[in-house]
Each structure stands twice: as C-alpha cells, then as structure tokens.
C-alpha cells in the first residue's frame, strides 16, 4: 500500500463498541478488533494517508515502533474488504 494512499472504510461498515473492544460489521460478517486496531480503523476516514495514520499512532504510542504493524494491519483490512484505497 502506497504511503500517500488515503484509506477509507467501505460503505456499509458499522462500528460497534463491545466489552472486548471494537466490532465491525460489514454485510453478513462481524470482525472483532482490539482497541488499538479499532483506533487504526477509525483513522481510515479518507483524511489521513497511510503515513499519516502511522504518524498518528506513533504520537499516541510513543514508546513503540508501530510503522510496520500499522501497514500490515491496513493491508489486512483491505484484504478483508473493510477499507478501500
């Protein structure tokens, strides 16, 4: 995924907060995300580039190197059909 791409959630995704984290419903599937994954998913709003999402997560989690993890997760969201690029 290109660093300047602006991921956006696909139409029809519903985000729900649960006791276990975040659940995303799309069509007939429900995907359960932990809180950090939910934060990344929420940033997929078309306003942030991939690099912007990485930087935002670095700012939130200053003690961690998150770049590769964020990029891999964005690829997984795309493969699952939850975001478009």
N, C-alpha and C positions, 0 to 999 in steps of 0.2 A: 504494500500500500504506500503510495507516494506521500512524502512528508507534508505536501501542501494541499492534499485532499481534505475536503471538509465532510466528514461522515455525518449522516443524518439518519435518524430512526425511520424505518419504513412505515407507511400509512397502515393504520390498524393495530399498532402495538399499544398495549395497555400496561402501564407500570403500576404495580401494587406493592405497598409495604406490608411485610409479614413479620411475625415474631422471629423468623430465621434470616431475615434480610430483605431482599427485593425479589419479586416475581414479575416476569414479563410475559404477558400473554400475547400471542400472535396466531391468528386463525385458531386451530384446534390444539395448539401446543402451549405449554407453560414452561418457561425457563427460569430456574431459581438461581439468583446471583447473591453473592455475599455483599456486604455493604460497600466495599471498595469497588467491586465490579459494577455495582449499581451507580456509584459516583461517575465512573467512566462512561457508562451507558447514558446517563443524564447529560453528559457533555457532548454527546453525538446529536447536536441540535442544528447543525449546519452553520454555526457561528465560529466554531473552532476548527483549525486544521489539525491533522494528526500531531504535528509538532506542538501545536497549542495545547492539545489535550495532555501530551506528555509533560509539558512545562507546568500546566495547572496541577497535575498530580505530583510533580516534584515539589512544587510550592507547598502543597498540603502535607506531603510526607517527606520532609527534608532529610531525614536520616536514611532514606532508602534510594537506591538507584532503580527507578521504575521504568525507564525508557523501553527496554526490550519486552518487559511484561505487558506494558500498555499496548505496544504494537502487536504482539501476539494475540492479546485478547481482542483487539479491534478486528484482526483477521478472522478470529473465531466467530465474532458477532456477524461479520459479513458472510461467512460460510453458512451460518445458521439462518441467514435471510432476515436478520433483525435490523441491519443497517444497510444503507446504500452509500456508494461513494461516487 
